[in-house]
Structures are given as structure tokens and as C-alpha cells.
Amino acid sequence: NFINLLAGPGLLICELDYHLLRAPMIIILIWFGYDICFEVEIIDLLPLINSGPFTSWAIPVLGVRGTSYFLGASGWIFALLLFLGFWNKKLVYLGALESCVTFVSTLTMLPFVPGAWHSGASGFQAMTIVSAFLLKDLVLLVVSVYLLRQDVSRVVSSRDASNLESGVLQGSCCVSRVFKLLFSVPTAPALG
């Protein structure tokens, strides 16, 4: 059977997907941190940074070189936190959380960046390379959210049983508990 063949070589190894997603995120953040430290790179990104609702403050406050150092150091710190997460469950979720913040801030640039949409396209606007460059951050955001969920779940599950009884996480998914609450049929109290 094909499914058994796929399951045999280790495709179902515990946490394989988690590690396969974490490692590229570390590499991407290191590369981003390295690349943005060059003045030519930060100058190319000025239209993006100046247009973003969460990043437009950076150039006026930090200047071009300061923004370059800030963004580069941030990428390296987030990568380091994600890397340390292979050994330290409590540090890792900070890296994943900061990664989420990073990619939310870059995605919010999309509607505001000049030159992101072809004006000559009829009907729905067609993307330019600028918007395509930013759109890839949607996948990176989803990976960051997945890693954050896994990391927080690991921290919570490592607590003792008395903390688990507080209702934070009791072995079942929050969504399934909400559905059970919303769609359960109440039973009438017994008369008697």
C-alpha cells in the first residue's frame, strides 16, 4: 500500500514538520538580518518601510543606517531565539511571536506601497514584483503562527497537572471545545 510506503521511512516521525518549518525560518531571518545591514539594501527598501503603517516611524526616528541596524539585529535576534528553541521551550515562543509581528508588519505594507499594482490592468488590479515580494510574507506569517502555536502548546503541556486544570489547555483543541459548547444540545433537568 502506498500510504504504508510513505509512512515507513520516517515521514511520520514525531515533530518532523515542526523542525522542517523551524529550520528554514531561522535561515530566512539570518539572511534577512545580514542582507538588510547593507546600505544599498535598505535604500532599495525605503519605499516599503516608509509606506508601512507599522514601519513608517523607523526612518524619521532612527535614520537610514539606524533602521538598517535595527532591522538587521532584530532578524538575528529572532533567528537566535528560534534556534535556541530546539533546546529551550520557554525562549522559543518569543522568537515565533516576534516573527509573527514582523510578518504582520510587512504584510500591512501591501495596500500602501507605491508601485505595488499595475495601473494598466483592467478589472482587478494585477500585482507587480513589489506586491509579489510582500505577498510571500503571508506564507512566512502562517509558518510563524504554526510555530508559535506549537511552542506555546509545548510550554503549557510541560506545566504540572494543577496548572492544566485551570482550563488553559486540557488536551483538546480550543476550537473543538468551542464547537462543543455552541452546538451541544442542553438536556432538561430531571424532575423529581
CORWO-V665446 format. One record per helix or strand of 2 or more residues. SS is the DSSP state (a for helix, b for strand). FROM is the first residue (numbers start at 1). LEN is the number of residues. If there is no record, write none. Layout:
((SS & FROM & LEN) (SS & FROM & LEN))
This chain:
((a & 2 & 10) (a & 16 & 20) (a & 39 & 13) (a & 57 & 28) (a & 89 & 19) (b & 117 & 2) (b & 126 & 2) (a & 129 & 29) (a & 161 & 4) (a & 174 & 10))
